[in-house]
Amino acid sequence: MNALHQLPYRVLHRCRVPAWTIACALVLPGLVHAAEPTVRRVPDTIAQRTQACTVCHGQQGRATNAGYFPRIAGKPAAYLYNQLVNFREGRRTYAAMTHLVDHLSDAYLQEIADYFASLNLPYPAPQTLDAPAPVLERGQALVRHGDAQRKIPACVQCHGAAMTGVAPAFPGLLGLPRDYLVAQLGAWQDHKRRAVAPDCMAQVAAQLSVDDVSAIATWLSAQPLPPNTTAIAATATGLPLECGSGVHGGTPP
């Protein structure tokens, strides 16, 4: 009777004929079968568990250069790990990121970082086209040589001669959207983005003018990627500044 009580009224109405037992016997199995949920088994893989990341950062973390969100695929694992920790501990502020990592352990953040770092995927074509030559020249000069008089080190000293990053923790800066680069340099200048002390990028950004920021971002976003886009190994020459986030876990070099 419990099963009958769950049947729709129209079915019970039809079952009031003398042969109701036969009719219900024919109808009930079909209803029970239709009520059975379809079981969809989702694979328990790190690729599946990081789909929340790809909503913003693009399929497999290879965000296109048309948006604000940066590419994370292929970045050095220690860099990605440090940024996840920075979001969790409030040194970087973005509500969606903080919500995602707020309760995740160091081990799980490392697993996420290792996964995206392992993805060696193609880059899109450069975003910036037909930029003014003086702006490109200024940007290239700062990236390649810096400005010693203003205590601005060359970007290549930390991010590598090809600007594809330096292991274990410096990211490549090519292939990133111009707007994202401008926003991040501005965030360091406004102390909205921080890293483990000593915060070398905050020191560098503090010396940059508005025109410097624009020129650097314009030049970087206009460059094609070299055939090998992976981060290079660190050299013995050292860094131009002490940098707390220069290695895994934020331990100063």
C-alpha positions, 0 to 999 in steps of 0.5 A, spaced: 500 500 500 505 504 501 507 504 493 500 505 491 500 511 496 505 514 492 502 513 485 499 520 482 491 520 482 490 519 475 493 512 476 489 510 482 483 513 478 484 508 473 486 502 478 478 502 480 476 498 475 475 490 477 482 488 474 485 494 478 491 489 481 493 487 473 493 494 471 497 497 477 501 491 476 503 493 469 503 501 471 507 500 477 514 497 474 514 503 469 513 508 474 518 505 479 523 504 473 522 512 471 524 514 478 530 511 479 536 516 478 541 516 473 548 515 476 553 519 473 560 517 476 565 523 476 572 521 476 576 523 482 582 527 479 585 533 480 583 535 473 576 534 475 577 538 482 580 544 479 574 545 474 572 551 479 579 554 477 578 554 469 571 558 470 576 564 470 583 562 468 580 558 462 580 551 459 586 547 463 588 554 465 591 557 459 587 563 459 586 567 452 590 574 452 583 577 451 581 577 458 583 580 465 585 573 468 592 570 467 594 564 464 596 559 470 598 553 465 605 552 465 607 557 471 613 554 476 609 550 481 613 554 487 610 561 484 603 558 483 603 555 490 606 561 493 600 565 490 595 560 493 598 561 500 598 569 499 590 569 497 589 564 503 593 569 508 590 575 505 597 578 502 593 578 495 585 580 495 580 577 490 574 575 493 573 569 489 580 566 490 580 567 497 573 563 497 576 558 494 582 557 498 580 559 504 580 552 508 585 548 503 591 545 506 598 547 504 598 540 501 592 541 497 595 547 494 601 544 492 597 539 489 593 544 485 600 548 483 603 542 481 598 540 476 597 547 473 605 547 472 605 540 469 601 543 463 605 545 457 600 548 452 600 553 446 599 560 447 595 565 443 598 570 439 600 577 442 594 581 444 597 588 443 598 590 436 600 597 432 603 600 439 607 606 438 614 605 437 616 610 443 612 606 448 615 599 445 622 602 446 621 605 453 618 598 455 623 594 452 629 598 455 626 597 462 625 590 461 631 588 458 636 593 462 632 597 467 634 604 470 640 604 474 639 611 476 632 610 479 634 603 482 629 599 477 632 593 476 631 589 469 625 585 469 630 579 466 634 579 472 628 575 475 624 573 470 629 570 465 632 573 459 626 570 455 621 572 460 618 565 460 620 565 468 625 562 472 625 556 477 623 555 482 618 561 483 619 567 478 613 566 473 614 568 466 610 575 464 609 574 456 602 572 454 599 575 459 594 581 458 596 588 458 590 590 462 592 584 467 599 587 467 597 594 469 593 592 474 598 588 478 603 593 478 598 598 480 596 593 486 603 593 488 604 600 488 597 601 492 599 595 497 593 591 495 598 586 492 603 583 497 608 578 498 612 575 503 617 580 506 622 582 503 617 584 498 622 585 492 616 587 487 613 592 491 620 595 491 620 595 484 613 597 483 614 603 487 619 606 483 615 606 476 611 612 473 605 611 470 608 611 463 613 606 465 607 601 467 604 602 461 610 601 457 612 595 460 605 592 460 605 594 452 611 591 450 610 585 454 603 584 451 606 585 444 611 579 444 610 573 441 612 567 445 619 563 444 619 556 442 620 553 449 616 557 454 618 553 460 621 557 466 629 556 466 633 554 471 636 559 476 643 561 475 649 563 480 648 570 479 643 571 484 638 576 484 638 584 484 634 585 490 632 580 496 626 577 495 622 573 500 617 569 495 623 567 490 623 560 492 618 555 494 614 557 501 617 564 501 623 563 504 628 568 502 634 566 498 
